[in-house]
Amino acid sequence: MLTVKADKLRLDAHGPVLDLGCGQGRHSFYLSKLGQKVISMDLEIGDLKYVDSLYKAMKAASEITDQDLPLLIRGNALRLPFGDGSLRCVVASEILEHIPEDALVLSEIARVLKPNAVLAISVPRFYPELISWMLSKKYHSVKGGHIRIYRKRQLFSLLAGYNFSVTSVEYAHGLHSPYWWLKCLVGVDNEKNAVVRAYKKVLEYEIIKQPPILRYMGKILDPLLGKSIVIYAQYMYK
């Protein structure tokens, strides 16, 4: 399920797009299929191997070409392996809430971006995340879990501190918030609960088939219940 929208990134043919903390590659695949040169970067070697295997499958199915194959890098967001002013776009979806030194991550992103380049960043939205934390300690206290909940004004302040000017704010995954509240109520590891299983099938159907009725419901629920806040910002180099 995509969180970031390509039409907000002002994409062109000049330079690569960094998918920072790419995870299992959902945004990397999306941008590659649009013909963008993508750098898929993550600290977890297992995720990068998974991304590599899917890229090979996409190439075998002629969904992407050799020219569109991304560069896979294992790297740390606190020390980005790129030169100053070398990138035109960075996507950082759902990573800041996991990292203690979030300000350092933004500092590194600012360092490697060209003037007027675009940053798309998403984190869990404040009140849906707060409800999950209140319902279940285990939801966020696992190793590598969420260590903070952001308010929108806090994110704006962080971005402004590194010369980012916010251009757009959206909310995503409105159908997903109730699912996680339900899991927190019955136990985040409880996959046998009948309601959880049924709801999961609905979300999987949404992701795979994208039926019009669920897309319509998402458009209604995203502003109200969206699990993620998505911020698009321009780097105002000084």
N, C-alpha and C positions, 0 to 999 in steps of 0.2 A: 504494500500500500504506500503510494507516494505521498510525501508531505510537502515537498517543494515543487513549485511549478516552473517549467522551463521559460514560459513567456515573461516571467518576472526577472530573469537573469540577464537580459540584454545580450544574448549569445551571438557571437560572430565567429569568424574563422581565425582570429588572431590569438594564438596561445591556448594552453590547456585549461581545463576546469578541474579543480581539486575537489574530490569527494572525501572530505576529512572525517575519519572515523566511519569508513564506508560500511562496516558491518558485513552483511551478506549481499551488499551490492545493489539494493533496489534503485537508488538514484544513479549509480554508475551505469547500470544497464539501460535505464531510461535515456540518459544523455548520450550514451554511445549509439543507441538506435536512431537518435536524431542527427547523427553524423559528427558529434563533438569529440574532440580528443580529450580523454578523461584520464586523470591520475587517481587511482583508487588506493587510498592509504588507510591503514589500520595497524593497531599494535598487536592484535590477535592473529597469530599465524594460521589458526584454524579457519577463521573467517576468510582470510585471503586465499587459502587453498580452495575453499568453497566457491568464492567468486571466480577464481581461475577455471575451475571445472565447468561452471555455467557459461563462461565466456567461450570456452572451447566448444561447448554444445551449441551455442548460438552461431558460432562460425560454421560448424558442421551443417547446421540447418540453413545456412546462407542468410541469417538474420543480420549479421554484421560482416564486414570485410576485414582483411588484414590491416587496411588503413585505419579502420575504426577501433581496432583492438586497443585497450587501455594499457597504461603502465601501472603495474601493481607494485606497491612499495610498503614494506613494513617500517613504520616510523612512529615517533612520539609527537603528539600535538604540542608539547612544550618545547620542542626543538625541531622545527620544520626543516627538512633537508632541501631547502630551495633558497636561491639568492634573493636579495632585496629587490622588490618591485618586479618580480618575474611572472606573476600570475594575474589573470584578468577576472577570475571568478573563483570563489570558494563556497562550497556547500558544507555546512556543519550541522547536520541534523541529529538531534537527540544525543549530544555528547557532553555539553557543558555541565549538565546535572550530575555527571559521574566523576568530574575532575575537581579536586580541591583547589588547584591553582587556575581557576577559570580566567582570571584577569591576564595571566601569562599567555594563555591560549589566544586570547584576543590580540594581545600585543604581537605575538608571532604571526597571526593572520594579517594584521596591519602591515607588518614588516615585509611580507612577501607579495602583497598586492600592488598592482600598478595604480597610479592616480586615477580616480573615478571608476575603479573596478567595483564589482558587486559581491557582497556577502549575503548569503541566505542562511539564516540560523534558526533552528527550532529547538524548543525545550518543552517539557510538560507545562501545561497551563496551570495557573495558581490554584484555583478552587477545585477543579477535578482531582488534581494531585493531592491537595490537602485532605479531601474526603478519603482518598485511598490510604493516606498515612494514618488518618484517624481510625479507619476500620481495621487496619492490619499493620502491625509493626514489621512483620516478616516481608511485607511488600517492598520495603525500602532498605531493610537492614542486612540484606544478603551481601556477600562479597561482590564488589563491582556495581552495587546498586546505586540508587539515587541518594545523594548526600545533601541536597538542598532543594528548596522550592522557590522559584523566582516569581517576583511580582513584575508586572510589565514596566513600571517606572524604574525598577532596579536594572532591568535589561537595557532600557534606554540610556540610563546613566552610565552603565558600563561601556556601551558602544560609543557614546559621546566622548568618553575619556580617551578613546583611541582614534578619534577623528572620523567616526562613522556617522553619517547622516541617514536617519531612517526614512525610507521612501514608501514603504507599504507594510501593513500588518494584517495578517489573516489568522483564522483558526481552522484546525483540521481534525478529522477523525471523531466527529460527534457521536457516531454509532459505537465507538470503542470505549468511551468513558463508563457507561453503565455496565459493560462487560467486566471491566476491571473492578468496579465497585462490588459487583456480584461475586467475583473471585475472592476479593478481600473478605467478604462476609462468610463465605463457605470454606475458606482456606485457599491461599494462592497456589498451593500444590495439589489441590483436590480437583483432578480431572475427571472423576467419576460422577460428580454431581450432574443429574440429568439436565437441569436448566443451563448449567455452564456448557455442557456438551452441545446442546441445541443452539445456544447463542454463538458458540464458536463456529458451528457449521454455517450459520447465517453470515458471519464475518468472512469466512473463507469463500463463500459464494459471492459475496460482495467484491472481494479482491480479484477473484479469478474471472467471474462472468460480468461484473459491473452492470447488473440489470438496471434499467431506467428507474424503477421504483425505489431502489436503495440509493441510487445517485441523488434522486430527488429528496429523499429523507435526509441524506447527508448534508445537502445544501441548506436544509431547514435547521438541522441540529448542530452543524459546525459552529455557527456564531454563539449558540446557547450552551452547548455541552462539549465543544471541541476539546479533545484531550491535549492537543498541542497548540502552542502559539508559534506562528511563523513570522519572522521579521526579515524584511529585505532592506539592505542598507548599502549606501554608496560610500566608498572610501575617499574622504576629502583630504588628500595628501597635503601636509604642511611641512 
